[in-house]
Amino acid sequence: MSASVMQRQRAGTVYSVLVEGSPCYPSMRQTNQSSNMSDPNEIMAAPVADQTVEQAVTQVMPINEDTLLVLRLFDHMDASAPLMRLVIAATIIGVSLLLLLLTRVYISRRLKRMEAAPEERYRALRWQAQDLLSAADMKNLWMSVWTWLGRLLSLLFILSAINGLLLTSGWTLRLAASMITSFLDALVYVWTGFVSYLPNLVTIVLILVVARFVIRTLGLIFEGIRTRRIYLKNFYPEWADTSFGLVKLLIYALTAVIIFPYLPGSSSPAFQGISIFVGVLVSLGSTTAVSNVIAGTVLTYTRAFSVGDQVEVGGTRGRVVERSTFVTRIQTLKNVIVSIPNSMVLTNNIINYSKNMGQKGLLVHTSVTIGYDVPWQTVNQLLIAAAQKTDHIAETPAPFVLQTSLDDNYVSYEINGWTRSPEELPAIYSMLHANILDEFHGHQVEITSPHYRSVRDGNASTVAEVMPREAPAEAAEAANKPV
């Protein structure tokens, strides 16, 4: 038998499988059957005369070369061992179903173990001493990963079983071959893309490693500055964290600029257009955010306050509990947390009660007005006694009194005392006022601001008796005796 006769027979076989045996082309199959009734030899000569197998199949049904190669392989297999294709199909179906069953059992058991496991077994995702994802979130995340992995593998094995089922019939042989070639093309495409991207990937990894090493080294240096292990002239330890954050931000930005050309799709117009669009949105919507960041940086380098200081900003008074990039949080005396944007903090006066404690501390002061009929020595003595009885007011330096003004009808007195407890100022003032009331009422001295209308009819004047400076107590007792 010549080679041309064998080629025509193979072409006729494939043609009969793809056309006559296919339910997708009933009209063509009916036409061929009607032609067989008139002239049996004419039907074979028309599609295959002087044509190869590839030409005949491609003419009847467009097909790619890879699928045609698989069909030729199965055609050769059917010619040499008719049952081999069925054995292969049965093996594919059996293995796929077995793997599907094992996958479902393993995934379900693993999910049950993960559900019963305590959350402490999962490590939280932390970055810069903050929990980006808690242990519970990590547990849910891993359960979701295993769930979707099981679904993906199940889908893969189901498709494999369907492909094996399609191999059992000549009607669906081409569809099975198309599925095989599509799967192989996808694997080749992914592998080729990965191999071609390896040089860029290695470059990106090296850049990230170098950037990470530089950041870790600088972090150790700034940590030494913060803990005063490293001393730099005119560089304060409280600047270390902010300075390290700025340097780290610059390194991240420089790393991103260097890595950008090596990213896949970075040169495509769509990627560049999205980058420009995102940049415009950020620039238009971050005006306030940028101002707060700059204000926070300025506040750090001006050393206006630190965390834990007692401050008053824009009418809000309390203890600074947090100073972040965007806001400053103050815990008021009523235990309320107030968040103030850094830009507002920068534009307002900042009163820091803890900054200059020094050796004396903070000066506590309050004023009272007493009429001219009470000697000033008596008032001074009573005010000092009230301050000495007040908690958190230091005995050394001793409290003192100032006569701040001589008004028309009364004298203004100001008691001053030193304290090292600025966080207790409300309680100190309350106790001081209570002690002033007790001292004055106990010595029968009225805290009043009398107004007088002078009538010179010979009555006694309201001018107080001048008391000797060396014995104010005895004079006060004499002045308080009833007449």
C-alpha positions in Angstrom: 0.0 0.0 0.0 1.5 3.4 -1.0 2.0 6.3 1.3 -0.6 8.4 -0.4 -3.3 5.7 0.0 -2.5 5.4 3.8 -2.6 9.2 4.2 -6.1 9.3 2.5 -7.3 6.5 4.8 -6.1 8.4 7.9 -7.7 11.5 6.7 -10.9 9.7 6.1 -10.8 8.3 9.7 -10.3 11.7 11.3 -12.8 13.2 9.0 -15.4 10.7 10.0 -14.7 11.2 13.7 -14.8 15.0 13.5 -17.6 15.4 11.0 -19.7 12.3 10.6 -19.4 11.2 14.2 -20.0 14.7 15.6 -23.5 15.8 16.7 -22.5 19.4 16.1 -22.7 19.1 12.3 -25.9 17.1 11.6 -26.5 18.8 8.2 -23.1 17.8 6.9 -23.5 14.2 8.2 -26.9 14.0 6.4 -25.4 15.3 3.2 -22.6 12.8 3.3 -25.1 10.0 3.9 -27.2 11.0 1.0 -24.1 11.2 -1.2 -23.1 7.7 -0.1 -26.4 6.4 -1.5 -25.6 7.8 -5.0 -21.8 7.1 -5.2 -19.9 5.6 -2.3 -16.5 6.4 -3.7 -17.3 10.1 -4.4 -17.7 11.1 -0.8 -14.2 10.0 0.1 -12.6 11.5 -2.8 -14.1 15.0 -2.3 -12.6 15.9 1.1 -9.4 13.9 1.0 -8.2 13.6 -2.5 -4.7 15.1 -2.7 -5.0 16.5 0.9 -3.2 15.7 4.1 -4.9 14.9 7.3 -4.3 18.4 8.7 -5.7 20.1 5.5 -8.9 17.9 5.6 -9.7 18.5 9.2 -8.8 22.2 9.1 -11.0 22.7 6.0 -14.0 21.1 7.7 -13.5 22.6 11.2 -11.0 25.3 12.0 -8.6 24.0 14.6 -5.2 25.0 16.0 -2.0 23.0 15.5 -1.7 21.8 19.1 -5.2 20.4 19.2 -4.6 18.7 15.8 -1.5 17.1 17.2 -3.4 15.6 20.1 -6.1 14.4 17.7 -3.4 12.7 15.5 -2.0 11.1 18.7 -5.4 9.6 19.6 -6.0 8.6 16.0 -2.7 6.7 16.0 -3.6 5.2 19.3 -7.0 4.0 18.1 -5.3 2.5 15.1 -2.7 0.5 17.1 -4.7 -0.2 20.3 -8.4 0.5 20.0 -9.1 0.2 23.8 -6.1 2.2 24.9 -8.0 5.6 24.8 -10.8 4.2 26.9 -8.3 2.8 29.4 -6.6 6.2 29.7 -10.0 8.0 30.0 -11.1 5.6 32.8 -7.8 6.1 34.6 -8.1 9.9 34.4 -11.7 9.7 35.7 -10.8 7.4 38.5 -7.7 9.3 39.7 -9.5 12.6 39.4 -12.5 11.4 41.5 -10.2 9.8 44.1 -8.1 13.0 44.4 -11.3 15.0 44.7 -12.6 12.8 47.5 -9.2 12.9 49.3 -9.0 16.7 48.9 -12.5 17.3 50.3 -11.9 15.0 53.3 -8.5 16.5 54.1 -9.7 20.1 53.7 -12.8 19.5 55.8 -10.8 17.9 58.6 -8.2 20.6 58.6 -10.9 23.3 58.8 -12.5 21.5 61.7 -9.1 21.4 63.5 -8.5 25.1 62.8 -12.0 26.0 64.1 -11.4 24.1 67.3 -7.9 25.4 67.8 -7.6 28.4 70.3 -6.7 31.8 68.8 -3.4 31.9 70.8 -1.9 29.4 68.3 -2.0 32.1 65.6 0.5 34.9 65.6 -0.9 38.4 65.0 0.5 40.4 62.1 2.4 43.2 63.6 4.1 46.2 62.1 5.9 48.9 64.1 4.5 47.6 67.4 0.9 47.7 66.1 -1.4 44.8 65.3 -2.4 45.1 61.7 -4.3 41.8 62.0 -5.2 40.3 65.4 -4.9 36.6 66.2 -8.6 36.1 65.5 -8.2 37.8 62.1 -5.3 35.6 61.2 -7.3 32.5 62.2 -10.2 33.6 59.9 -7.7 34.5 57.2 -6.1 31.1 57.2 -9.4 29.3 57.3 -10.5 31.4 54.2 -7.3 30.5 52.4 -7.8 26.7 53.0 -11.4 27.0 52.0 -10.6 28.6 48.7 -7.7 26.3 48.1 -10.1 23.3 48.6 -12.6 24.9 46.1 -9.9 25.5 43.5 -8.5 21.9 43.8 -12.0 20.5 43.6 -12.7 22.5 40.5 -9.5 21.3 38.9 -10.2 17.7 39.6 -13.8 18.0 38.4 -12.6 19.4 35.1 -10.0 16.6 34.8 -12.8 14.0 35.4 -15.0 15.7 32.8 -12.1 15.8 30.3 -11.6 12.0 30.9 -15.3 11.5 30.3 -15.1 13.4 27.0 -12.2 11.2 25.8 -14.5 8.1 25.8 -16.5 9.3 22.8 -15.5 10.2 19.4 -18.2 12.9 19.3 -16.5 14.8 22.1 -12.9 13.9 21.3 -12.1 17.3 19.8 -13.5 19.1 22.9 -11.3 17.0 25.2 -8.3 17.7 23.0 -9.1 21.4 23.2 -9.3 21.3 27.0 -5.9 19.5 27.2 -4.2 22.0 24.9 -5.8 24.9 26.7 -4.5 23.7 30.0 -1.0 23.0 28.6 -1.0 26.4 26.9 -1.9 28.1 30.2 0.9 26.2 32.1 3.4 27.1 29.4 2.3 30.8 29.4 2.7 31.0 33.2 6.0 29.3 33.2 7.4 31.3 30.3 6.3 34.6 31.9 7.8 33.5 35.2 11.2 32.5 33.7 11.4 35.7 31.6 10.6 37.8 34.7 13.2 36.2 36.9 16.0 38.8 36.2 13.7 41.6 37.2 12.5 39.7 40.2 16.1 39.1 41.4 16.8 42.8 40.9 13.8 43.8 43.0 14.7 41.4 45.7 18.2 42.7 45.9 17.0 46.3 46.1 14.5 45.4 48.9 17.3 43.6 50.8 19.6 46.6 50.6 16.9 49.0 51.6 15.9 46.8 54.5 19.5 46.6 55.7 19.9 50.3 55.6 16.7 50.9 57.5 17.7 48.4 60.2 21.1 50.0 60.6 19.6 53.5 60.9 17.0 52.2 63.3 19.7 50.9 65.6 21.5 54.3 65.4 18.4 56.3 66.2 17.5 53.9 69.0 20.8 54.6 70.6 20.1 58.3 70.3 16.7 57.9 71.9 18.1 55.9 74.8 21.0 58.3 75.2 23.5 55.6 74.4 24.7 57.7 71.4 25.2 61.5 72.0 25.0 64.0 69.2 25.5 67.7 70.0 22.3 69.8 69.6 20.3 66.7 68.8 17.7 65.9 71.5 16.7 62.3 72.2 13.0 63.0 71.7 13.8 63.9 68.0 15.0 60.3 67.3 11.7 58.7 66.5 10.4 61.5 64.3 13.8 61.8 62.5 13.9 58.0 61.9 10.4 58.1 60.6 11.3 60.9 58.1 14.5 59.1 57.0 12.6 55.8 56.6 9.9 57.5 54.5 12.5 58.9 52.2 14.2 55.5 51.8 10.8 53.9 51.0 10.1 56.6 48.4 13.5 56.1 46.8 13.1 52.3 46.8 9.7 52.6 45.1 11.1 54.9 42.4 14.0 52.5 41.7 11.7 49.4 41.7 8.9 50.9 39.6 10.6 50.2 36.1 11.0 46.6 37.0 7.4 45.9 37.9 5.3 44.0 35.3 3.2 46.3 33.2 4.9 49.5 34.5 5.5 50.7 30.9 1.9 50.1 29.7 -0.2 53.3 29.1 -3.0 51.9 31.3 -0.7 51.5 34.3 0.8 55.0 33.8 -2.6 56.5 33.4 -3.8 54.9 36.7 -0.7 56.1 38.5 -1.3 59.7 37.3 -5.0 59.5 38.3 -4.2 58.3 41.8 -1.5 60.9 42.2 -3.9 63.7 41.3 -6.5 62.4 43.7 -4.0 62.2 46.5 -2.7 65.7 45.9 -6.2 67.2 45.8 -7.5 65.4 48.8 -4.5 65.4 51.1 -4.0 69.1 51.7 -5.3 69.0 55.3 -3.5 65.7 56.0 -0.2 67.1 54.7 -0.5 70.2 56.8 -1.2 68.1 59.9 1.9 66.0 59.2 4.1 69.0 58.7 2.7 70.6 61.9 3.3 67.4 63.8 6.9 67.4 62.6 7.4 71.1 63.6 5.9 70.4 67.0 8.4 67.6 67.6 11.4 69.7 66.7 10.1 72.7 68.7 9.9 70.5 71.8 6.7 72.2 72.8 5.5 69.3 74.9 6.0 65.5 75.4 3.7 62.6 76.1 2.6 62.8 79.7 2.9 66.6 80.1 0.1 68.6 81.5 -0.8 71.2 78.8 -3.5 73.6 77.8 -4.2 74.0 74.0 -7.0 76.1 72.6 -9.0 76.0 75.9 -8.5 72.2 76.3 -6.5 71.3 79.4 -5.2 67.9 80.4 -2.5 65.3 80.0 -1.0 64.5 76.6 -1.6 60.8 76.1 -0.6 60.5 72.4 1.1 62.6 69.8 0.8 61.0 66.4 1.5 62.1 62.8 -1.9 63.8 62.3 -3.4 64.5 65.8 -2.5 65.2 69.4 -4.8 63.5 72.0 -5.3 65.1 75.4 -6.9 63.5 78.4 -8.9 66.2 80.1 -9.4 66.6 83.9 -12.8 65.0 83.4 -11.2 61.9 81.9 -12.3 62.7 78.3 -10.0 62.1 75.4 -9.9 65.1 73.0 -8.2 64.7 69.6 -6.8 68.0 68.3 -5.4 68.2 64.7 -1.7 69.1 64.8 -2.3 72.1 62.5 -4.6 73.6 65.2 -2.2 72.8 67.9 0.5 74.6 66.1 -1.6 77.7 65.5 -2.7 78.0 69.1 -0.9 79.0 72.3 0.5 76.0 74.2 0.6 76.2 78.0 2.8 73.5 79.4 2.5 73.0 83.1 5.1 70.3 83.3 7.9 71.7 81.2 9.8 73.9 83.7 9.3 72.1 86.9 12.9 72.7 87.9 13.8 72.6 91.6 10.8 74.5 92.8 8.0 73.2 90.7 4.8 74.9 89.5 3.4 78.0 91.2 -0.2 77.6 92.4 -1.9 80.9 93.1 -5.4 82.3 93.8 -6.8 85.7 94.9 -9.2 87.0 97.5 -10.4 90.5 98.2 -10.7 91.7 101.9 -11.9 95.0 103.2 -9.7 97.7 104.6 -11.0 97.1 108.1 -8.9 93.8 108.3 -5.1 94.3 108.8 -3.1 93.0 105.9 -0.8 91.2 108.3 -3.8 89.1 109.5 -4.8 88.3 106.0 -1.3 87.2 105.0 -1.0 85.0 108.1 -4.4 83.3 107.4 -3.6 82.8 103.7 -0.2 81.2 104.4 -1.8 78.9 107.0 -4.4 77.8 104.5 -1.7 77.1 101.9 0.4 75.1 104.4 -2.5 72.8 105.2 -3.1 72.0 101.5 -1.8 68.7 100.2 0.8 68.8 97.3 1.9 72.3 98.2 5.5 72.2 99.2 6.7 73.6 102.5 10.0 74.6 100.9 10.0 77.1 99.3 7.4 78.5 101.7 4.1 79.9 100.4 3.9 83.7 100.2 1.3 86.4 99.7 1.2 89.4 97.4 -0.9 92.5 97.8 -1.8 92.9 94.1 -4.0 96.0 94.2 -5.5 98.6 96.5 -9.0 99.2 95.2 -11.5 101.7 96.3 -13.2 99.5 98.9 -11.0 96.5 99.4 -7.5 95.1 99.0 -6.7 92.2 96.6 -4.4 89.5 98.0 -2.8 86.6 96.1 -1.6 83.5 97.8 1.2 81.6 96.0 2.5 78.1 96.7 4.8 75.6 94.9 3.8 72.2 93.8 5.4 69.3 91.9 2.1 67.7 91.0 0.6 69.5 88.0 -1.7 66.6 87.3 -3.4 67.3 90.7 -4.1 71.1 90.0 -7.9 70.9 90.2 -7.7 69.0 93.6 -5.1 71.4 94.9 -7.1 74.5 94.0 -10.3 73.0 95.5 -8.5 72.1 98.8 -6.7 75.5 98.9 -10.0 77.3 98.6 -11.6 75.2 101.3 -8.7 75.8 103.7 -8.9 79.6 103.0 -12.6 79.5 104.0 -11.9 77.5 107.1 -9.1 79.8 108.3 -10.9 83.0 107.7 -14.2 81.8 109.2 -12.4 80.3 112.1 -10.8 83.7 112.9 -14.1 85.6 112.4 -12.8 87.4 109.3 -15.4 87.9 106.6 -14.3 87.4 103.0 -16.2 90.4 101.5 -15.7 93.2 99.2 -17.6 96.0 101.1 -18.6 99.2 99.5 -18.8 102.3 101.6 -20.6 105.6 101.5 -18.7 108.0 103.6 -20.9 110.1 106.1 -18.8 112.2 108.4 -21.0 112.3 111.4 -18.5 111.5 114.1 -18.8 107.7 113.9 -15.7 105.5 114.0 -13.7 105.2 110.8 -13.2 101.9 109.0 -9.5 102.3 108.9 -7.8 99.3 110.4 -5.5 99.6 113.3 -1.8 99.5 112.3 -0.3 96.2 113.6 3.3 95.9 114.5 5.2 93.6 112.0 6.8 91.6 114.8 3.6 90.4 116.5 0.8 90.0 113.9 -0.9 87.2 115.7 -1.4 89.0 119.0 -2.6 92.1 117.2 -5.1 90.0 115.2 -6.5 88.6 118.4 -6.8 92.0 120.0 -8.6 93.4 116.9 -11.1 90.5 117.0 -12.1 90.9 120.7 -15.6 92.2 121.1 -15.9 95.8 122.3 
